[in-house]
Amino acid sequence: MRTNQVRVYLSAMACILLSGLRRVGLKATELAQAQVSTIRLKMLNIGAQILASARKVWVSMASSYPSQDL
């Protein structure tokens, strides 16, 4: 019972974070009114190389990514 409750909390937090991303970060894009599953499919389910330093984070996507302009 407790593990299921933690899973529901994490799912709710993820939904709130993606809603904030949509409201703030995707305001002037075609995903401004998209559902959470669409944002997850188009933006988060991609292969990327992430390099992090003390001050910056670089995200390198493949050049053949279909939604690269987004």
N, CA, C and O atoms as a Maestro MAE file, in Angstrom:
{
 s_m_m2io_version
 :::
 2.0.0
}

f_m_ct {
 s_m_title
 :::
 protein
 m_atom[280] {
  # First column is atom index #
  i_m_mmod_type
  r_m_x_coord
  r_m_y_coord
  r_m_z_coord
  i_m_residue_number
  s_m_chain_name
  s_m_pdb_residue_name
  s_m_pdb_atom_name
  i_m_atomic_number
  :::
  1 25 0.821 -1.188 0.000 1 A "MET " " N  " 7
  2 3 0.000 0.000 0.000 1 A "MET " " CA " 6
  3 2 0.873 1.262 0.000 1 A "MET " " C  " 6
  4 15 0.577 2.216 -0.720 1 A "MET " " O  " 8
  5 25 1.924 1.273 0.787 2 A "ARG " " N  " 7
  6 3 2.776 2.446 0.897 2 A "ARG " " CA " 6
  7 2 3.556 2.696 -0.398 2 A "ARG " " C  " 6
  8 15 3.734 3.850 -0.789 2 A "ARG " " O  " 8
  9 25 4.021 1.647 -1.062 3 A "THR " " N  " 7
  10 3 4.758 1.838 -2.312 3 A "THR " " CA " 6
  11 2 3.851 2.390 -3.401 3 A "THR " " C  " 6
  12 15 4.292 3.191 -4.225 3 A "THR " " O  " 8
  13 25 2.613 1.980 -3.415 4 A "ASN " " N  " 7
  14 3 1.670 2.513 -4.392 4 A "ASN " " CA " 6
  15 2 1.418 4.001 -4.125 4 A "ASN " " C  " 6
  16 15 1.281 4.781 -5.067 4 A "ASN " " O  " 8
  17 25 1.357 4.393 -2.866 5 A "GLN " " N  " 7
  18 3 1.148 5.792 -2.517 5 A "GLN " " CA " 6
  19 2 2.341 6.638 -2.957 5 A "GLN " " C  " 6
  20 15 2.157 7.752 -3.448 5 A "GLN " " O  " 8
  21 25 3.551 6.128 -2.788 6 A "VAL " " N  " 7
  22 3 4.742 6.853 -3.228 6 A "VAL " " CA " 6
  23 2 4.735 6.999 -4.737 6 A "VAL " " C  " 6
  24 15 5.096 8.053 -5.260 6 A "VAL " " O  " 8
  25 25 4.332 5.959 -5.440 7 A "ARG " " N  " 7
  26 3 4.253 6.023 -6.897 7 A "ARG " " CA " 6
  27 2 3.241 7.065 -7.356 7 A "ARG " " C  " 6
  28 15 3.485 7.772 -8.334 7 A "ARG " " O  " 8
  29 25 2.118 7.169 -6.670 8 A "VAL " " N  " 7
  30 3 1.114 8.186 -7.012 8 A "VAL " " CA " 6
  31 2 1.662 9.585 -6.751 8 A "VAL " " C  " 6
  32 15 1.437 10.491 -7.553 8 A "VAL " " O  " 8
  33 25 2.383 9.776 -5.634 9 A "TYR " " N  " 7
  34 3 2.988 11.070 -5.342 9 A "TYR " " CA " 6
  35 2 3.996 11.465 -6.413 9 A "TYR " " C  " 6
  36 15 3.996 12.607 -6.873 9 A "TYR " " O  " 8
  37 25 4.851 10.534 -6.812 10 A "LEU " " N  " 7
  38 3 5.852 10.830 -7.841 10 A "LEU " " CA " 6
  39 2 5.202 11.139 -9.181 10 A "LEU " " C  " 6
  40 15 5.653 12.027 -9.905 10 A "LEU " " O  " 8
  41 25 4.162 10.420 -9.505 11 A "SER " " N  " 7
  42 3 3.447 10.675 -10.755 11 A "SER " " CA " 6
  43 2 2.789 12.053 -10.736 11 A "SER " " C  " 6
  44 15 2.817 12.770 -11.735 11 A "SER " " O  " 8
  45 25 2.203 12.417 -9.612 12 A "ALA " " N  " 7
  46 3 1.577 13.739 -9.493 12 A "ALA " " CA " 6
  47 2 2.622 14.852 -9.583 12 A "ALA " " C  " 6
  48 15 2.380 15.882 -10.213 12 A "ALA " " O  " 8
  49 25 3.776 14.648 -8.958 13 A "MET " " N  " 7
  50 3 4.843 15.650 -9.032 13 A "MET " " CA " 6
  51 2 5.357 15.801 -10.460 13 A "MET " " C  " 6
  52 15 5.633 16.916 -10.903 13 A "MET " " O  " 8
  53 25 5.489 14.690 -11.185 14 A "ALA " " N  " 7
  54 3 5.937 14.754 -12.573 14 A "ALA " " CA " 6
  55 2 4.925 15.504 -13.434 14 A "ALA " " C  " 6
  56 15 5.303 16.282 -14.309 14 A "ALA " " O  " 8
  57 25 3.662 15.273 -13.186 15 A "CYS " " N  " 7
  58 3 2.618 15.963 -13.946 15 A "CYS " " CA " 6
  59 2 2.650 17.466 -13.667 15 A "CYS " " C  " 6
  60 15 2.471 18.267 -14.584 15 A "CYS " " O  " 8
  61 25 2.875 17.850 -12.425 16 A "ILE " " N  " 7
  62 3 2.955 19.265 -12.065 16 A "ILE " " CA " 6
  63 2 4.185 19.913 -12.700 16 A "ILE " " C  " 6
  64 15 4.108 21.041 -13.188 16 A "ILE " " O  " 8
  65 25 5.321 19.204 -12.695 17 A "LEU " " N  " 7
  66 3 6.525 19.744 -13.323 17 A "LEU " " CA " 6
  67 2 6.353 19.927 -14.824 17 A "LEU " " C  " 6
  68 15 6.772 20.945 -15.376 17 A "LEU " " O  " 8
  69 25 5.739 18.949 -15.489 18 A "LEU " " N  " 7
  70 3 5.515 19.082 -16.931 18 A "LEU " " CA " 6
  71 2 4.493 20.170 -17.241 18 A "LEU " " C  " 6
  72 15 4.583 20.828 -18.277 18 A "LEU " " O  " 8
  73 25 3.537 20.359 -16.365 19 A "SER " " N  " 7
  74 3 2.574 21.440 -16.555 19 A "SER " " CA " 6
  75 2 3.270 22.798 -16.449 19 A "SER " " C  " 6
  76 15 2.974 23.714 -17.217 19 A "SER " " O  " 8
  77 25 4.187 22.921 -15.502 20 A "GLY " " N  " 7
  78 3 4.966 24.161 -15.387 20 A "GLY " " CA " 6
  79 2 5.871 24.372 -16.582 20 A "GLY " " C  " 6
  80 15 6.031 25.501 -17.047 20 A "GLY " " O  " 8
  81 25 6.469 23.295 -17.090 21 A "LEU " " N  " 7
  82 3 7.290 23.389 -18.294 21 A "LEU " " CA " 6
  83 2 6.461 23.879 -19.469 21 A "LEU " " C  " 6
  84 15 6.911 24.717 -20.250 21 A "LEU " " O  " 8
  85 25 5.254 23.354 -19.591 22 A "ARG " " N  " 7
  86 3 4.375 23.759 -20.695 22 A "ARG " " CA " 6
  87 2 3.981 25.218 -20.551 22 A "ARG " " C  " 6
  88 15 3.957 25.957 -21.535 22 A "ARG " " O  " 8
  89 25 3.672 25.638 -19.334 23 A "ARG " " N  " 7
  90 3 3.201 26.999 -19.098 23 A "ARG " " CA " 6
  91 2 4.311 28.028 -19.277 23 A "ARG " " C  " 6
  92 15 4.065 29.106 -19.819 23 A "ARG " " O  " 8
  93 25 5.524 27.719 -18.834 24 A "VAL " " N  " 7
  94 3 6.616 28.697 -18.865 24 A "VAL " " CA " 6
  95 2 7.545 28.486 -20.052 24 A "VAL " " C  " 6
  96 15 7.810 29.423 -20.805 24 A "VAL " " O  " 8
  97 25 8.037 27.275 -20.225 25 A "GLY " " N  " 7
  98 3 9.064 27.020 -21.224 25 A "GLY " " CA " 6
  99 2 8.555 26.830 -22.641 25 A "GLY " " C  " 6
  100 15 9.279 27.088 -23.603 25 A "GLY " " O  " 8
  101 25 7.317 26.383 -22.777 26 A "LEU " " N  " 7
  102 3 6.774 26.118 -24.115 26 A "LEU " " CA " 6
  103 2 5.679 27.103 -24.486 26 A "LEU " " C  " 6
  104 15 4.789 26.775 -25.271 26 A "LEU " " O  " 8
  105 25 5.736 28.296 -23.936 27 A "LYS " " N  " 7
  106 3 4.662 29.283 -24.103 27 A "LYS " " CA " 6
  107 2 4.434 29.665 -25.561 27 A "LYS " " C  " 6
  108 15 3.282 29.741 -25.988 27 A "LYS " " O  " 8
  109 25 5.465 29.904 -26.327 28 A "ALA " " N  " 7
  110 3 5.312 30.406 -27.703 28 A "ALA " " CA " 6
  111 2 5.571 29.323 -28.741 28 A "ALA " " C  " 6
  112 15 5.941 29.636 -29.872 28 A "ALA " " O  " 8
  113 25 5.386 28.067 -28.384 29 A "THR " " N  " 7
  114 3 5.627 26.980 -29.329 29 A "THR " " CA " 6
  115 2 4.323 26.270 -29.654 29 A "THR " " C  " 6
  116 15 3.262 26.607 -29.129 29 A "THR " " O  " 8
  117 25 4.429 25.284 -30.526 30 A "GLU " " N  " 7
  118 3 3.233 24.517 -30.891 30 A "GLU " " CA " 6
  119 2 2.804 23.569 -29.779 30 A "GLU " " C  " 6
  120 15 1.704 23.019 -29.836 30 A "GLU " " O  " 8
  121 25 3.640 23.366 -28.775 31 A "LEU " " N  " 7
  122 3 3.290 22.503 -27.650 31 A "LEU " " CA " 6
  123 2 2.738 23.278 -26.463 31 A "LEU " " C  " 6
  124 15 2.675 22.739 -25.358 31 A "LEU " " O  " 8
  125 25 2.342 24.518 -26.662 32 A "ALA " " N  " 7
  126 3 1.830 25.342 -25.569 32 A "ALA " " CA " 6
  127 2 0.525 24.795 -25.007 32 A "ALA " " C  " 6
  128 15 0.242 24.991 -23.825 32 A "ALA " " O  " 8
  129 25 -0.268 24.122 -25.811 33 A "GLN " " N  " 7
  130 3 -1.539 23.556 -25.361 33 A "GLN " " CA " 6
  131 2 -1.530 22.028 -25.398 33 A "GLN " " C  " 6
  132 15 -2.590 21.405 -25.352 33 A "GLN " " O  " 8
  133 25 -0.363 21.429 -25.479 34 A "ALA " " N  " 7
  134 3 -0.259 19.973 -25.612 34 A "ALA " " CA " 6
  135 2 -0.517 19.268 -24.287 34 A "ALA " " C  " 6
  136 15 -0.353 19.841 -23.210 34 A "ALA " " O  " 8
  137 25 -0.923 18.021 -24.400 35 A "GLN " " N  " 7
  138 3 -1.110 17.202 -23.207 35 A "GLN " " CA " 6
  139 2 0.241 16.722 -22.703 35 A "GLN " " C  " 6
  140 15 1.241 16.777 -23.418 35 A "GLN " " O  " 8
  141 25 0.256 16.250 -21.462 36 A "VAL " " N  " 7
  142 3 1.492 15.788 -20.843 36 A "VAL " " CA " 6
  143 2 2.094 14.632 -21.630 36 A "VAL " " C  " 6
  144 15 3.313 14.574 -21.798 36 A "VAL " " O  " 8
  145 25 1.269 13.713 -22.114 37 A "SER " " N  " 7
  146 3 1.777 12.560 -22.867 37 A "SER " " CA " 6
  147 2 2.422 12.992 -24.182 37 A "SER " " C  " 6
  148 15 3.395 12.375 -24.615 37 A "SER " " O  " 8
  149 25 1.907 14.026 -24.818 38 A "THR " " N  " 7
  150 3 2.491 14.528 -26.057 38 A "THR " " CA " 6
  151 2 3.839 15.184 -25.797 38 A "THR " " C  " 6
  152 15 4.779 14.996 -26.568 38 A "THR " " O  " 8
  153 25 3.939 15.943 -24.729 39 A "ILE " " N  " 7
  154 3 5.223 16.565 -24.375 39 A "ILE " " CA " 6
  155 2 6.245 15.491 -24.063 39 A "ILE " " C  " 6
  156 15 7.400 15.588 -24.476 39 A "ILE " " O  " 8
  157 25 5.829 14.477 -23.342 40 A "ARG " " N  " 7
  158 3 6.736 13.378 -22.994 40 A "ARG " " CA " 6
  159 2 7.198 12.645 -24.244 40 A "ARG " " C  " 6
  160 15 8.367 12.273 -24.349 40 A "ARG " " O  " 8
  161 25 6.304 12.436 -25.180 41 A "LEU " " N  " 7
  162 3 6.638 11.720 -26.400 41 A "LEU " " CA " 6
  163 2 7.567 12.523 -27.295 41 A "LEU " " C  " 6
  164 15 8.530 11.974 -27.831 41 A "LEU " " O  " 8
  165 25 7.298 13.816 -27.469 42 A "LYS " " N  " 7
  166 3 8.075 14.626 -28.401 42 A "LYS " " CA " 6
  167 2 9.367 15.174 -27.828 42 A "LYS " " C  " 6
  168 15 10.327 15.381 -28.569 42 A "LYS " " O  " 8
  169 25 9.414 15.417 -26.514 43 A "MET " " N  " 7
  170 3 10.584 16.084 -25.957 43 A "MET " " CA " 6
  171 2 11.414 15.218 -25.016 43 A "MET " " C  " 6
  172 15 12.631 15.390 -24.943 43 A "MET " " O  " 8
  173 25 10.796 14.307 -24.306 44 A "LEU " " N  " 7
  174 3 11.533 13.580 -23.281 44 A "LEU " " CA " 6
  175 2 11.940 12.172 -23.688 44 A "LEU " " C  " 6
  176 15 12.864 11.615 -23.096 44 A "LEU " " O  " 8
  177 25 11.290 11.586 -24.666 45 A "ASN " " N  " 7
  178 3 11.629 10.240 -25.105 45 A "ASN " " CA " 6
  179 2 12.583 10.273 -26.290 45 A "ASN " " C  " 6
  180 15 12.349 9.603 -27.296 45 A "ASN " " O  " 8
  181 25 13.631 11.028 -26.181 46 A "ILE " " N  " 7
  182 3 14.611 11.130 -27.251 46 A "ILE " " CA " 6
  183 2 15.977 10.757 -26.706 46 A "ILE " " C  " 6
  184 15 16.229 10.882 -25.507 46 A "ILE " " O  " 8
  185 25 16.833 10.312 -27.561 47 A "GLY " " N  " 7
  186 3 18.191 10.003 -27.155 47 A "GLY " " CA " 6
  187 2 19.052 11.246 -27.274 47 A "GLY " " C  " 6
  188 15 19.082 11.887 -28.325 47 A "GLY " " O  " 8
  189 25 19.738 11.582 -26.223 48 A "ALA " " N  " 7
  190 3 20.590 12.765 -26.230 48 A "ALA " " CA " 6
  191 2 21.804 12.514 -25.353 48 A "ALA " " C  " 6
  192 15 21.779 11.688 -24.440 48 A "ALA " " O  " 8
  193 25 22.854 13.239 -25.650 49 A "GLN " " N  " 7
  194 3 24.054 13.183 -24.833 49 A "GLN " " CA " 6
  195 2 24.062 14.425 -23.955 49 A "GLN " " C  " 6
  196 15 23.950 15.544 -24.455 49 A "GLN " " O  " 8
  197 25 24.194 14.232 -22.657 50 A "ILE " " N  " 7
  198 3 24.166 15.341 -21.720 50 A "ILE " " CA " 6
  199 2 25.538 15.479 -21.083 50 A "ILE " " C  " 6
  200 15 26.058 14.539 -20.481 50 A "ILE " " O  " 8
  201 25 26.114 16.658 -21.223 51 A "LEU " " N  " 7
  202 3 27.403 16.975 -20.614 51 A "LEU " " CA " 6
  203 2 27.173 18.078 -19.595 51 A "LEU " " C  " 6
  204 15 26.553 19.096 -19.905 51 A "LEU " " O  " 8
  205 25 27.667 17.882 -18.390 52 A "ALA " " N  " 7
  206 3 27.451 18.873 -17.332 52 A "ALA " " CA " 6
  207 2 28.782 19.300 -16.742 52 A "ALA " " C  " 6
  208 15 29.674 18.486 -16.503 52 A "ALA " " O  " 8
  209 25 28.888 20.589 -16.517 53 A "SER " " N  " 7
  210 3 30.042 21.139 -15.813 53 A "SER " " CA " 6
  211 2 29.515 21.845 -14.561 53 A "SER " " C  " 6
  212 15 28.344 21.706 -14.208 53 A "SER " " O  " 8
  213 25 30.360 22.575 -13.921 54 A "ALA " " N  " 7
  214 3 29.934 23.267 -12.706 54 A "ALA " " CA " 6
  215 2 28.950 24.395 -13.000 54 A "ALA " " C  " 6
  216 15 28.135 24.739 -12.144 54 A "ALA " " O  " 8
  217 25 29.014 24.977 -14.203 55 A "ARG " " N  " 7
  218 3 28.166 26.130 -14.512 55 A "ARG " " CA " 6
  219 2 27.160 25.910 -15.626 55 A "ARG " " C  " 6
  220 15 26.154 26.617 -15.691 55 A "ARG " " O  " 8
  221 25 27.407 24.940 -16.510 56 A "LYS " " N  " 7
  222 3 26.538 24.777 -17.678 56 A "LYS " " CA " 6
  223 2 26.154 23.316 -17.872 56 A "LYS " " C  " 6
  224 15 26.838 22.402 -17.411 56 A "LYS " " O  " 8
  225 25 25.046 23.128 -18.564 57 A "VAL " " N  " 7
  226 3 24.602 21.799 -18.975 57 A "VAL " " CA " 6
  227 2 24.364 21.851 -20.472 57 A "VAL " " C  " 6
  228 15 23.592 22.686 -20.944 57 A "VAL " " O  " 8
  229 25 25.017 20.969 -21.232 58 A "TRP " " N  " 7
  230 3 24.843 20.901 -22.674 58 A "TRP " " CA " 6
  231 2 24.036 19.659 -23.013 58 A "TRP " " C  " 6
  232 15 24.298 18.577 -22.487 58 A "TRP " " O  " 8
  233 25 23.055 19.815 -23.891 59 A "VAL " " N  " 7
  234 3 22.251 18.701 -24.379 59 A "VAL " " CA " 6
  235 2 22.498 18.606 -25.872 59 A "VAL " " C  " 6
  236 15 22.160 19.524 -26.619 59 A "VAL " " O  " 8
  237 25 23.087 17.499 -26.313 60 A "SER " " N  " 7
  238 3 23.398 17.295 -27.729 60 A "SER " " CA " 6
  239 2 22.471 16.219 -28.283 60 A "SER " " C  " 6
  240 15 22.539 15.056 -27.885 60 A "SER " " O  " 8
  241 25 21.601 16.629 -29.212 61 A "MET " " N  " 7
  242 3 20.684 15.686 -29.850 61 A "MET " " CA " 6
  243 2 21.229 15.289 -31.216 61 A "MET " " C  " 6
  244 15 22.090 15.970 -31.773 61 A "MET " " O  " 8
  245 25 20.729 14.205 -31.738 62 A "ALA " " N  " 7
  246 3 21.143 13.749 -33.053 62 A "ALA " " CA " 6
  247 2 20.663 14.737 -34.117 62 A "ALA " " C  " 6
  248 15 19.639 15.397 -33.941 62 A "ALA " " O  " 8
  249 25 21.395 14.834 -35.199 63 A "SER " " N  " 7
  250 3 21.023 15.778 -36.254 63 A "SER " " CA " 6
  251 2 19.788 15.319 -37.023 63 A "SER " " C  " 6
  252 15 19.190 16.114 -37.749 63 A "SER " " O  " 8
  253 25 19.396 14.067 -36.881 64 A "SER " " N  " 7
  254 3 18.227 13.550 -37.586 64 A "SER " " CA " 6
  255 2 16.975 13.553 -36.717 64 A "SER " " C  " 6
  256 15 15.994 12.898 -37.069 64 A "SER " " O  " 8
  257 25 16.975 14.265 -35.600 65 A "TYR " " N  " 7
  258 3 15.814 14.341 -34.728 65 A "TYR " " CA " 6
  259 2 14.689 15.071 -35.431 65 A "TYR " " C  " 6
  260 15 14.895 16.197 -35.884 65 A "TYR " " O  " 8
  261 25 13.495 14.475 -35.545 66 A "PRO " " N  " 7
  262 3 12.419 15.067 -36.356 66 A "PRO " " CA " 6
  263 2 11.864 16.396 -35.805 66 A "PRO " " C  " 6
  264 15 11.445 17.246 -36.591 66 A "PRO " " O  " 8
  265 25 11.852 16.587 -34.514 67 A "SER " " N  " 7
  266 3 11.313 17.826 -33.939 67 A "SER " " CA " 6
  267 2 12.429 18.748 -33.475 67 A "SER " " C  " 6
  268 15 12.309 19.402 -32.439 67 A "SER " " O  " 8
  269 25 13.495 18.800 -34.228 68 A "GLN " " N  " 7
  270 3 14.660 19.561 -33.826 68 A "GLN " " CA " 6
  271 2 14.379 21.061 -33.776 68 A "GLN " " C  " 6
  272 15 14.927 21.752 -32.918 68 A "GLN " " O  " 8
  273 25 13.556 21.572 -34.657 69 A "ASP " " N  " 7
  274 3 13.259 23.005 -34.668 69 A "ASP " " CA " 6
  275 2 12.419 23.428 -33.478 69 A "ASP " " C  " 6
  276 15 12.422 24.603 -33.111 69 A "ASP " " O  " 8
  277 25 11.706 22.503 -32.870 70 A "LEU " " N  " 7
  278 3 10.864 22.796 -31.703 70 A "LEU " " CA " 6
  279 2 11.729 23.126 -30.508 70 A "LEU " " C  " 6
  280 15 11.209 23.402 -29.427 70 A "LEU " " O  " 8
  :::
 }
 m_bond[279] {
  # First column is bond index #
  i_m_from
  i_m_to
  i_m_order
  :::
  1 1 2 1
  2 2 3 1
  3 3 4 2
  4 3 5 1
  5 5 6 1
  6 6 7 1
  7 7 8 2
  8 7 9 1
  9 9 10 1
  10 10 11 1
  11 11 12 2
  12 11 13 1
  13 13 14 1
  14 14 15 1
  15 15 16 2
  16 15 17 1
  17 17 18 1
  18 18 19 1
  19 19 20 2
  20 19 21 1
  21 21 22 1
  22 22 23 1
  23 23 24 2
  24 23 25 1
  25 25 26 1
  26 26 27 1
  27 27 28 2
  28 27 29 1
  29 29 30 1
  30 30 31 1
  31 31 32 2
  32 31 33 1
  33 33 34 1
  34 34 35 1
  35 35 36 2
  36 35 37 1
  37 37 38 1
  38 38 39 1
  39 39 40 2
  40 39 41 1
  41 41 42 1
  42 42 43 1
  43 43 44 2
  44 43 45 1
  45 45 46 1
  46 46 47 1
  47 47 48 2
  48 47 49 1
  49 49 50 1
  50 50 51 1
  51 51 52 2
  52 51 53 1
  53 53 54 1
  54 54 55 1
  55 55 56 2
  56 55 57 1
  57 57 58 1
  58 58 59 1
  59 59 60 2
  60 59 61 1
  61 61 62 1
  62 62 63 1
  63 63 64 2
  64 63 65 1
  65 65 66 1
  66 66 67 1
  67 67 68 2
  68 67 69 1
  69 69 70 1
  70 70 71 1
  71 71 72 2
  72 71 73 1
  73 73 74 1
  74 74 75 1
  75 75 76 2
  76 75 77 1
  77 77 78 1
  78 78 79 1
  79 79 80 2
  80 79 81 1
  81 81 82 1
  82 82 83 1
  83 83 84 2
  84 83 85 1
  85 85 86 1
  86 86 87 1
  87 87 88 2
  88 87 89 1
  89 89 90 1
  90 90 91 1
  91 91 92 2
  92 91 93 1
  93 93 94 1
  94 94 95 1
  95 95 96 2
  96 95 97 1
  97 97 98 1
  98 98 99 1
  99 99 100 2
  100 99 101 1
  101 101 102 1
  102 102 103 1
  103 103 104 2
  104 103 105 1
  105 105 106 1
  106 106 107 1
  107 107 108 2
  108 107 109 1
  109 109 110 1
  110 110 111 1
  111 111 112 2
  112 111 113 1
  113 113 114 1
  114 114 115 1
  115 115 116 2
  116 115 117 1
  117 117 118 1
  118 118 119 1
  119 119 120 2
  120 119 121 1
  121 121 122 1
  122 122 123 1
  123 123 124 2
  124 123 125 1
  125 125 126 1
  126 126 127 1
  127 127 128 2
  128 127 129 1
  129 129 130 1
  130 130 131 1
  131 131 132 2
  132 131 133 1
  133 133 134 1
  134 134 135 1
  135 135 136 2
  136 135 137 1
  137 137 138 1
  138 138 139 1
  139 139 140 2
  140 139 141 1
  141 141 142 1
  142 142 143 1
  143 143 144 2
  144 143 145 1
  145 145 146 1
  146 146 147 1
  147 147 148 2
  148 147 149 1
  149 149 150 1
  150 150 151 1
  151 151 152 2
  152 151 153 1
  153 153 154 1
  154 154 155 1
  155 155 156 2
  156 155 157 1
  157 157 158 1
  158 158 159 1
  159 159 160 2
  160 159 161 1
  161 161 162 1
  162 162 163 1
  163 163 164 2
  164 163 165 1
  165 165 166 1
  166 166 167 1
  167 167 168 2
  168 167 169 1
  169 169 170 1
  170 170 171 1
  171 171 172 2
  172 171 173 1
  173 173 174 1
  174 174 175 1
  175 175 176 2
  176 175 177 1
  177 177 178 1
  178 178 179 1
  179 179 180 2
  180 179 181 1
  181 181 182 1
  182 182 183 1
  183 183 184 2
  184 183 185 1
  185 185 186 1
  186 186 187 1
  187 187 188 2
  188 187 189 1
  189 189 190 1
  190 190 191 1
  191 191 192 2
  192 191 193 1
  193 193 194 1
  194 194 195 1
  195 195 196 2
  196 195 197 1
  197 197 198 1
  198 198 199 1
  199 199 200 2
  200 199 201 1
  201 201 202 1
  202 202 203 1
  203 203 204 2
  204 203 205 1
  205 205 206 1
  206 206 207 1
  207 207 208 2
  208 207 209 1
  209 209 210 1
  210 210 211 1
  211 211 212 2
  212 211 213 1
  213 213 214 1
  214 214 215 1
  215 215 216 2
  216 215 217 1
  217 217 218 1
  218 218 219 1
  219 219 220 2
  220 219 221 1
  221 221 222 1
  222 222 223 1
  223 223 224 2
  224 223 225 1
  225 225 226 1
  226 226 227 1
  227 227 228 2
  228 227 229 1
  229 229 230 1
  230 230 231 1
  231 231 232 2
  232 231 233 1
  233 233 234 1
  234 234 235 1
  235 235 236 2
  236 235 237 1
  237 237 238 1
  238 238 239 1
  239 239 240 2
  240 239 241 1
  241 241 242 1
  242 242 243 1
  243 243 244 2
  244 243 245 1
  245 245 246 1
  246 246 247 1
  247 247 248 2
  248 247 249 1
  249 249 250 1
  250 250 251 1
  251 251 252 2
  252 251 253 1
  253 253 254 1
  254 254 255 1
  255 255 256 2
  256 255 257 1
  257 257 258 1
  258 258 259 1
  259 259 260 2
  260 259 261 1
  261 261 262 1
  262 262 263 1
  263 263 264 2
  264 263 265 1
  265 265 266 1
  266 266 267 1
  267 267 268 2
  268 267 269 1
  269 269 270 1
  270 270 271 1
  271 271 272 2
  272 271 273 1
  273 273 274 1
  274 274 275 1
  275 275 276 2
  276 275 277 1
  277 277 278 1
  278 278 279 1
  279 279 280 2
  :::
 }
}
